Amino acid sequence: MSVLKRKVPVEKIVAAGNDFVFVMAGRDVPEDWVPSADHARSICDRHFGVGADGFVVMKKLAAAKYEWSFFNSDGSFAAMCGNAARAAASFLGEAKWPVELKTGFGLVKLEALVPSEFRVEIDYSKKRLQELALAKPSSDSGAAIGTPVLIDTGVPHVVMETAVDVLSLKSGSVERSLAAPFRWPKEAGAAGANVTFFRRTGAKAIEAVTFERGVEDYTLSCGTGVLAAAVVASRALQAGQWSQEITVKNPGGVLRVDSKNFPSSLLLTGPAHTVFRTEFEFDV
């Protein structure tokens, strides 16, 4: 049986340096289309595709209610992505907010605040936020880092405070060796964890960077990593309450973390905007 090739309208959106390609089921692709890992890898390829950290297929369920299928650039499935959720709000452009988004992690509320700025509220009432201190691996590079803490903010993160200039961490053997010992903690499950480093720059301000699983490199921003770093830096779980908004600077931009109902939910606020729209040829 021959494979049908079809040019599909796609939209590339950037959220604080994290970039994603979006399509809408029932409009850009068939309503029942199930994307494969190969689809995600091909469109996310930065040489032969559009180039992105992730590929997202949106589907409308009802008025102001959607669900997504989210894939990392290596084709692996991801339950949640904070930056992609804000990018989804930008993609939808709904006239009436808030919008509810069904993800693999749970329900997420999307809101538009001002042009190109969006807020995501992630519900943790069914998947409780908790921190688990990990032992430093014997292969630790010896860099000045604090106790590794595992926390799942939609994706598991090993979070560490450090005196290292985290915004300078990028792809390279030295930088990779810093993250490598923490990528596969057994407590995170078979897929391992993202690795997030943060440095304090003020009473309620930090800098953070994340080595993301599925991308297997440092990214300019990671929404769930920002949330994880903010919670660990705030020591809110130990105190049992949230105090005030925390500003988190990533290499790709500045985001803000707050909570109206801690620890049952967290708010992530920051930029997202469309870079371009084009067509890409898929097997559908």
C-alpha positions in Angstrom: 0.0 0.0 0.0 1.4 3.4 -1.0 2.0 6.0 1.7 0.1 9.3 1.2 2.3 12.4 1.3 0.7 15.6 2.3 1.9 19.1 2.8 0.7 20.2 6.3 0.5 23.8 7.6 2.7 24.1 10.7 3.5 26.9 13.1 6.7 27.4 14.9 6.5 29.1 18.4 9.2 30.1 20.7 8.7 30.3 24.5 11.8 31.8 26.2 14.1 30.1 23.8 12.4 26.7 23.9 11.0 26.2 20.3 8.1 24.0 19.2 6.2 23.1 16.1 2.4 22.9 16.3 -0.4 21.5 14.2 -4.1 21.3 14.9 -5.9 18.0 14.4 -9.0 18.2 12.3 -7.7 21.3 10.6 -4.0 20.8 9.6 -4.0 17.0 9.9 -6.8 14.5 10.0 -8.8 14.4 13.3 -7.7 10.8 14.0 -4.1 11.2 12.9 -1.6 9.5 15.2 1.9 11.0 14.8 4.9 8.6 15.1 8.3 9.1 16.6 9.6 9.4 13.1 7.2 12.3 12.4 8.5 14.2 15.4 12.2 13.5 14.7 11.8 14.6 11.0 10.1 17.9 11.7 12.3 18.7 14.7 15.5 18.1 12.8 17.5 21.3 12.6 19.1 20.5 9.3 16.5 18.7 7.3 13.3 19.7 9.1 11.8 22.9 10.6 13.9 22.6 13.7 12.5 22.5 17.2 12.8 21.1 20.7 9.4 19.5 20.4 6.5 18.6 18.2 2.9 19.2 19.4 -0.4 18.0 17.9 -3.4 19.9 19.4 -6.9 18.6 19.4 -10.1 20.5 20.4 -12.4 18.5 22.8 -15.0 21.2 23.6 -15.3 24.9 24.0 -12.1 26.2 25.7 -10.9 22.6 26.2 -8.1 20.9 24.3 -5.7 18.0 24.6 -2.2 17.5 23.1 0.2 14.8 21.9 3.6 16.1 22.8 6.9 14.7 21.5 10.5 15.6 22.3 12.9 16.2 19.4 14.1 12.6 19.6 10.6 11.3 19.1 10.0 10.3 22.7 6.7 11.1 24.4 6.6 13.8 27.1 3.8 14.1 29.7 4.3 17.8 30.3 6.3 20.8 29.3 5.7 24.2 30.9 7.1 26.3 28.0 5.2 24.2 25.4 2.0 24.8 27.4 2.6 28.6 27.1 3.4 28.1 23.5 0.1 26.2 23.1 -1.8 29.2 24.5 -0.1 31.4 21.9 -1.0 28.9 19.2 -4.7 28.7 20.2 -5.2 32.5 20.3 -8.6 31.9 22.1 -10.8 35.0 22.5 -12.1 33.6 25.8 -9.7 32.6 28.6 -8.9 30.5 30.5 -8.5 27.4 28.4 -8.1 23.9 29.8 -5.4 21.7 28.3 -5.3 17.9 28.9 -1.8 16.6 29.1 -0.1 13.3 29.9 0.6 14.7 33.4 -2.9 16.1 34.1 -5.0 19.2 33.5 -3.3 22.6 32.9 -5.0 26.0 32.8 -3.8 28.4 30.1 -4.3 32.2 30.2 -3.2 35.2 28.1 -2.1 38.2 30.2 -0.8 40.7 27.7 0.3 40.3 24.1 2.9 37.6 23.9 2.8 36.8 27.6 1.0 33.8 29.0 0.4 32.1 32.3 0.1 28.4 32.9 -1.3 26.9 36.1 -0.4 23.2 36.7 -2.5 21.1 39.0 -0.6 19.0 41.5 -3.5 18.0 43.6 -3.5 14.4 42.2 0.3 14.1 41.8 1.8 15.7 44.9 4.9 17.8 44.8 7.6 16.3 46.9 11.4 16.4 47.2 13.7 13.4 47.5 17.3 14.0 48.4 19.7 11.9 46.4 23.2 10.7 47.1 25.8 12.2 44.9 27.1 9.6 42.4 30.6 8.3 42.8 31.3 9.7 39.3 30.4 13.2 40.4 32.7 15.7 38.6 33.7 17.4 41.9 32.1 20.8 40.9 30.7 22.9 43.7 27.1 21.7 43.8 24.7 21.1 46.6 22.7 18.0 47.5 20.8 16.6 44.4 17.1 16.8 44.9 14.6 14.9 42.8 11.3 16.6 42.2 8.6 16.0 39.6 6.9 19.1 38.3 5.4 17.4 35.3 8.7 15.9 34.3 11.2 14.5 36.9 14.1 16.9 37.6 17.3 16.4 39.6 17.8 19.9 40.9 21.1 21.2 42.4 22.2 24.6 43.7 25.6 25.6 42.5 28.1 28.5 42.5 28.8 27.7 38.8 27.7 30.3 36.2 24.8 28.3 35.1 23.8 30.6 32.2 27.2 29.7 30.6 26.5 26.0 30.5 26.0 24.8 26.9 26.7 21.8 24.7 30.2 20.6 25.2 32.2 17.8 26.9 32.8 19.7 30.1 29.2 20.8 30.5 27.8 17.4 29.6 30.1 15.7 32.2 28.5 18.0 34.8 25.0 16.7 34.1 25.8 13.1 33.1 26.1 11.6 36.6 22.5 12.8 37.5 20.7 11.9 34.2 19.6 8.4 35.2 18.7 8.2 38.9 16.9 4.9 39.5 14.2 6.8 41.5 13.2 8.7 38.4 12.2 5.5 36.5 13.4 4.1 33.2 13.4 7.3 31.2 15.7 9.0 33.8 15.4 12.7 34.7 16.1 16.2 33.5 19.1 17.8 35.3 18.6 21.4 36.5 21.3 23.6 38.0 20.4 26.9 39.7 22.3 29.8 41.3 20.9 32.4 43.6 21.1 36.0 42.5 18.8 37.6 45.0 16.3 37.0 47.8 13.7 35.9 45.3 15.7 35.6 42.1 17.7 32.7 40.7 19.4 31.7 37.4 18.7 28.2 36.1 19.5 25.9 33.2 18.3 22.4 32.4 19.9 19.5 30.6 16.7 18.0 29.0 16.0 14.3 28.4 14.7 13.7 25.0 16.7 16.6 23.7 19.9 15.3 25.4 21.4 18.7 25.7 21.1 22.0 27.6 18.2 24.0 26.3 17.7 27.8 26.4 14.8 27.3 28.7 12.8 24.5 30.4 9.4 25.4 32.0 9.2 22.4 34.3 12.9 23.0 35.2 12.1 26.6 36.1 9.3 25.3 38.4 11.5 22.7 40.0 14.4 25.1 40.6 12.0 27.7 42.0 10.4 25.3 44.5 13.7 23.9 45.6 15.3 27.3 45.9 12.3 28.7 47.9 12.3 25.8 50.3 8.6 26.1 50.2 7.9 22.4 50.7 10.0 22.3 53.9 8.2 25.4 55.1 4.8 24.1 54.1 3.8 27.4 52.4 4.6 29.7 49.5 5.9 33.2 50.3 6.1 35.3 47.1 6.9 35.2 43.4 10.3 34.0 42.3 12.0 35.3 39.2 14.0 32.7 37.2 16.4 33.8 34.5 17.2 31.2 31.8 19.6 31.6 28.9 16.5 32.1 26.7 14.7 34.6 28.9 13.1 35.4 32.2 10.1 33.5 33.7 8.2 33.9 36.9 6.9 31.3 39.4 4.1 31.8 41.9 1.4 29.9 43.6 -2.1 30.8 44.8 -2.7 27.3 46.3 0.6 25.8 47.2 1.5 22.9 47.0 -1.7 22.0 45.0 -0.8 24.2 42.0 2.0 26.3 40.6 1.9 29.3 38.2 4.4 29.8 35.4 4.4 33.1 33.6 6.5 34.2 30.6 6.7 35.0 26.9 5.7 33.0 23.9 5.3 34.1 20.3 5.1 32.7 16.7 8.3 32.8 14.7 6.8 31.7 11.4 4.2 29.6 9.6 5.1 27.2 6.8 4.3 23.8 5.3 6.0 20.5 6.0 5.5 17.2 4.1 4.3 14.4 6.3 3.2 10.8 5.7 -0.5 11.0 6.8 
